[in-house]
Amino acid sequence: MMRRAFTLLEVLVAAIILTLITGSLIATFIHGKRYVLHSRNRMTAAEAGKFFLEPLQMEVRQDTWDTDVNNLKVKGYPNSVVKVDVENYTANYTITNFTGLRKVKLNLTWDDVTP
C-alpha cells in the first residue's frame, strides 16, 4: 500500500500563500484603523472650529467692527491652540473685506497620530 503525504514543495507553497493572505488582511486592518483615526480627528476639528468661531459670533457685530479688518479684538485672535486628547488643533483666522461685508475664514490644522 502506498502512503500519500505532502511534499516539501507543497508545504512551502501553502505556507507562502497563507503568509500572503495573512499579510494582506493585517495591512487592511491597519489601513482601516488609520482611516477611522483620521475621520475622528476631522470630526473633532469640526467641533473645535465651532469653539473658535463662537467668540466671533457672540462678541463681534458687523456694525461695530473698525474699518481696519485686522483689528479684531477677540480672545485668541489671530492664532489659537486647543488640545483635545493628544492632538493640538491650531486655528488661523483670515479676514477679507468684500464691499462693506467682512468674511472670516477659519483654518484648523493638526498632526494626525499614526498608529
C-alpha positions as CSV (number, residue, x, y, z in Angstrom):
1,M,0.0,0.0,0.0
2,M,1.2,3.4,-1.0
3,R,1.2,6.3,1.5
4,R,0.2,9.7,0.2
5,A,1.9,12.6,2.0
6,F,2.6,16.3,1.3
7,T,6.0,17.0,-0.3
8,L,8.2,19.8,1.0
9,L,7.4,21.9,-2.1
10,E,3.7,21.7,-1.4
11,V,4.2,22.7,2.2
12,L,6.3,25.7,1.2
13,V,3.7,26.9,-1.4
14,A,0.9,26.5,1.2
15,A,3.0,28.5,3.7
16,I,3.7,31.3,1.2
17,I,0.0,31.5,0.2
18,L,-1.0,31.6,3.9
19,T,1.6,34.3,4.6
20,L,0.4,36.5,1.7
21,I,-3.3,36.2,2.8
22,T,-2.4,37.0,6.4
23,G,-0.2,39.9,5.4
24,S,-2.9,41.5,3.2
25,L,-5.5,41.1,6.0
26,I,-3.2,42.8,8.5
27,A,-2.5,45.6,6.1
28,T,-6.2,46.1,5.5
29,F,-6.9,46.3,9.2
30,I,-4.1,48.8,9.8
31,H,-5.3,51.0,6.9
32,G,-8.8,50.9,8.3
33,K,-7.6,51.9,11.7
34,R,-5.7,54.9,10.2
35,Y,-8.8,55.9,8.3
36,V,-11.0,55.8,11.4
37,L,-8.5,57.9,13.4
38,H,-8.3,60.4,10.6
39,S,-12.1,60.6,10.4
40,R,-12.3,61.0,14.2
41,N,-9.7,63.9,14.1
42,R,-11.7,65.6,11.3
43,M,-14.9,65.4,13.4
44,T,-13.1,66.7,16.4
45,A,-11.7,69.6,14.3
46,A,-15.3,70.5,13.2
47,E,-16.3,70.8,16.9
48,A,-13.1,72.7,17.7
49,G,-14.0,75.0,14.8
50,K,-17.3,75.8,16.5
51,F,-15.3,76.5,19.6
52,F,-13.1,79.0,17.8
53,L,-15.9,80.7,15.9
54,E,-18.2,81.1,18.9
55,P,-16.4,84.2,20.3
56,L,-16.8,85.9,16.9
57,Q,-20.5,85.2,16.8
58,M,-21.0,86.3,20.4
59,E,-18.8,89.4,20.6
60,V,-18.4,90.8,17.1
61,R,-21.0,92.6,15.1
62,Q,-20.7,94.0,11.5
63,D,-21.6,97.5,12.6
64,T,-19.1,97.6,15.4
65,W,-16.0,96.4,13.5
66,D,-13.4,99.0,12.8
67,T,-12.5,99.9,9.2
68,D,-9.2,98.0,9.7
69,V,-10.2,94.4,9.2
70,N,-7.0,93.2,11.0
71,N,-8.0,95.0,14.2
72,L,-10.2,92.2,15.5
73,K,-10.2,92.0,19.3
74,V,-11.3,88.5,20.2
75,K,-9.6,86.3,22.7
76,G,-7.1,84.1,21.0
77,Y,-7.1,86.0,17.7
78,P,-5.3,85.6,15.3
79,N,-3.8,82.3,16.4
80,S,-5.2,79.9,19.0
81,V,-4.4,76.4,20.1
82,V,-6.7,73.9,21.8
83,K,-5.7,70.4,22.9
84,V,-8.2,67.6,22.6
85,D,-6.9,64.2,23.7
86,V,-3.4,64.1,22.4
87,E,-3.9,66.4,19.4
88,N,-3.2,70.1,19.2
89,Y,-5.7,71.9,17.0
90,T,-4.3,75.3,15.8
91,A,-6.7,77.9,14.4
92,N,-5.7,80.6,12.0
93,Y,-8.2,83.3,11.0
94,T,-8.2,85.1,7.7
95,I,-10.4,88.2,7.3
96,T,-11.2,89.7,4.0
97,N,-13.3,92.7,3.1
98,F,-16.0,92.4,0.3
99,T,-17.7,95.8,-0.4
100,G,-18.6,96.5,3.1
101,L,-19.0,92.9,4.3
102,R,-16.3,91.0,6.1
103,K,-15.6,87.3,5.6
104,V,-13.9,85.3,8.3
105,K,-12.2,82.1,7.2
106,L,-11.0,79.7,9.9
107,N,-8.3,77.2,9.0
108,L,-7.7,74.4,11.5
109,T,-4.5,72.3,11.4
110,W,-3.4,69.3,13.4
111,D,-0.9,66.5,13.2
112,D,-2.5,63.1,12.6
113,V,-1.3,60.4,15.0
114,T,-0.3,57.3,13.1
115,P,-0.9,54.0,14.8
